């Protein structure tokens, strides 16, 4: 089961995509219309943000993080995946910004495989017209797990309290399990029909 503090850290992070004419700031659960225009340049509708910094959310030396990140970009190039620089900037100034990459066209299974390859707890995924979502890279005890499921949130997440719909977490279900949205009041509701098609 994921620690609530860890989940909160992801929720309190802005994921900046270095795009032109100006950077695009993404938050979990908050839609960003400019993403569709950016994705159209690559002929894609899906995307992910991944990093190789600080595996398992444990601070690593800068030189080691730089090496990990170089391995990540090489991994993407071998798969002929385009990417743009990105940065994860937490609201907590005590945790330094993490260089990341924004990958247009990366599928959910590949995003999870990438996160596992570089020992990340989670990555951020989304699609044109949707809200950014957290994708946990490993199975968590106590989760309703189903083959093909995209995103899981532990029961402890339901006790988190967020302010307003901008911090809503969307859950993309597998083909046989129900999908839910964790609202700003911490209550679980059925996911919209378009989310269930993911």
Phi, psi and omega per residue, in radians:
X1 nan 2.292 -3.095
X2 -1.258 2.456 3.090
X3 -1.166 2.366 -3.112
X4 -1.044 -0.629 3.129
X5 -1.102 -0.646 3.118
X6 -1.166 -0.786 3.102
X7 -1.057 -0.766 3.127
X8 -1.064 -0.604 3.130
X9 -1.110 -0.719 3.094
X10 -1.130 -0.689 -3.118
X11 -1.198 -0.492 -3.103
X12 -1.699 0.543 3.127
X13 -2.090 2.418 2.979
X14 -1.755 2.251 -3.125
X15 -1.797 1.847 -3.073
X16 -1.588 2.197 3.061
X17 -1.765 2.185 -3.115
X18 -1.386 1.578 -3.107
X19 -2.114 2.877 3.093
X20 -1.875 2.510 0.179
X21 -1.476 -0.165 3.121
X22 -2.614 2.730 -3.128
X23 -1.066 2.671 3.107
X24 -1.932 2.151 3.124
X25 -1.684 2.201 -3.121
X26 -2.019 2.457 3.029
X27 -2.204 2.567 3.112
X28 -1.018 2.208 3.080
X29 1.505 -0.071 -3.099
X30 -1.922 2.141 -3.112
X31 -1.246 2.669 3.125
X32 -2.441 1.794 -3.059
X33 -1.033 -0.517 -3.078
X34 -1.160 -0.322 -3.124
X35 -1.090 -0.651 -3.122
X36 -1.071 -0.714 3.123
X37 -1.147 -0.668 3.115
X38 -1.159 -0.779 -3.138
X39 -1.104 -0.602 -3.133
X40 -1.063 -0.533 3.114
X41 -1.098 -0.470 -3.120
X42 -1.791 0.022 -3.105
X43 1.162 0.577 -3.074
X44 -2.151 2.822 3.035
X45 -2.160 -0.250 3.121
X46 -1.967 2.842 -3.134
X47 -2.769 2.923 3.001
X48 -2.624 2.769 3.000
X49 -2.125 2.139 -3.110
X50 -2.307 2.765 3.069
X51 -2.499 2.832 3.025
X52 -1.977 -0.001 -3.107
X53 -1.245 2.567 2.992
X54 0.812 1.139 3.126
X55 -0.929 2.448 -3.121
X56 1.013 0.452 3.105
X57 1.063 0.511 3.069
X58 -1.920 2.238 -3.062
X59 -1.067 2.238 3.107
X60 -2.023 2.741 3.095
X61 -1.032 2.619 -3.101
X62 -0.997 -0.730 -3.109
X63 -1.119 -0.616 3.136
X64 -1.274 -0.710 3.088
X65 -1.059 -0.708 3.129
X66 -1.089 -0.672 3.114
X67 -1.170 -0.761 3.100
X68 -1.028 -0.762 -3.088
X69 -1.160 -0.638 3.085
X70 -1.126 -0.659 3.089
X71 -1.137 -0.643 3.117
X72 -1.112 -0.855 -3.123
X73 -1.138 -0.580 3.061
X74 -1.154 -0.700 3.101
X75 -1.037 -0.728 3.125
X76 -1.197 -0.724 -3.134
X77 -1.104 -0.675 3.134
X78 -1.098 -0.474 3.117
X79 -1.682 0.123 3.097
X80 0.985 0.696 3.106
X81 -1.727 2.222 3.081
X82 -1.271 2.731 3.091
X83 -2.703 2.742 3.062
X84 -2.154 2.603 3.080
X85 -1.086 2.558 3.096
X86 -2.549 2.879 3.140
X87 -2.487 2.303 3.016
X88 -1.661 1.995 -3.065
X89 -2.033 1.922 -3.114
X90 -1.346 2.685 3.060
X91 -1.151 -0.469 3.122
X92 -1.445 1.969 -3.110
X93 -1.132 -0.254 -3.127
X94 -1.267 -0.283 3.125
X95 -1.919 2.015 -3.056
X96 -1.152 2.673 3.097
X97 -1.007 2.535 -3.136
X98 -1.945 2.068 3.015
X99 -1.012 2.387 -3.114
X100 -2.439 -3.056 3.036
X101 -2.363 2.487 3.046
X102 -1.748 2.146 -3.019
X103 -2.060 1.745 3.065
X104 -1.168 2.447 3.071
X105 1.467 -0.054 3.137
X106 -1.302 2.218 -3.138
X107 -1.353 2.863 3.126
X108 -1.081 -0.839 3.113
X109 -1.032 -0.683 3.141
X110 -1.231 -0.626 3.094
X111 -1.097 -0.721 3.100
X112 -1.157 -0.746 3.123
X113 -1.071 -0.694 3.116
X114 -1.125 -0.798 3.120
X115 -1.037 -0.728 3.116
X116 -1.157 -0.712 -3.123
X117 -1.025 -0.655 -3.097
X118 -1.856 0.383 2.968
X119 0.959 0.809 3.077
X120 -1.705 2.535 3.079
X121 -1.205 -0.669 -3.087
X122 -2.710 2.805 2.993
X123 -2.253 2.981 3.131
X124 -1.923 2.327 -3.127
X125 -2.300 2.838 3.102
X126 -3.060 -3.106 3.104
X127 -2.573 2.858 -3.131
X128 -0.984 2.240 3.130
X129 1.492 -0.119 -3.130
X130 -1.832 -3.114 3.111
X131 -1.767 2.495 3.053
X132 -1.002 2.457 -3.104
X133 -2.295 2.639 3.033
X134 -1.448 2.344 3.067
X135 -2.060 1.922 3.106
X136 -1.284 2.396 -3.035
X137 -1.519 -0.312 3.138
X138 -2.200 2.704 3.057
X139 -1.172 2.506 -3.106
X140 -2.028 2.379 3.114
X141 -1.023 2.397 3.089
X142 1.551 -0.010 3.126
X143 -1.523 2.677 2.995
X144 -1.463 1.767 -3.004
X145 -1.731 2.384 3.078
X146 -2.493 2.433 -3.141
X147 -1.017 2.289 -3.131
X148 1.578 -0.100 -3.137
X149 -1.179 2.563 -3.022
X150 -1.664 -0.781 -3.030
X151 -2.442 2.387 3.103
X152 -2.182 2.479 3.019
X153 -2.265 2.326 -3.120
X154 -1.251 2.853 -3.121
X155 -1.060 -0.488 -3.118
X156 -1.138 -0.437 3.121
X157 -1.113 -0.521 -3.113
X158 -1.113 -0.286 -3.141
X159 -1.568 -0.090 3.061
X160 -1.247 2.571 3.100
X161 -2.062 2.228 3.136
X162 -2.097 2.836 -3.113
X163 -1.801 1.805 3.005
X164 1.463 2.971 -3.054
X165 -1.185 -0.304 -3.115
X166 -1.115 -0.395 -3.115
X167 -1.811 0.299 -3.140
X168 -1.195 2.458 3.122
X169 -1.814 2.148 3.086
X170 -1.636 2.419 3.133
X171 -1.966 2.105 3.102
X172 -1.600 2.080 -3.013
X173 -1.502 2.930 2.981
X174 -1.471 -3.135 -3.020
X175 -1.196 -0.357 -3.064
X176 -2.116 -0.079 -3.091
X177 -1.927 2.662 -3.102
X178 -1.259 2.608 3.108
X179 -1.922 2.572 -3.079
X180 -2.402 2.773 3.006
X181 -2.001 2.292 3.056
X182 -1.621 1.907 -3.031
X183 -1.385 3.062 -3.133
X184 -1.119 -0.348 3.102
X185 -1.571 0.059 3.111
X186 1.463 0.054 -3.125
X187 -1.643 2.610 -3.133
X188 -1.583 2.317 3.110
X189 -2.294 2.718 3.077
X190 -1.023 2.463 3.123
X191 -1.255 2.641 3.060
X192 -1.029 2.722 -3.074
X193 -1.034 -0.648 -3.109
X194 -1.176 -0.515 3.110
X195 -1.248 -0.549 -3.095
X196 -1.245 -0.280 3.133
X197 -1.413 -0.167 -3.124
X198 -1.236 nan nan
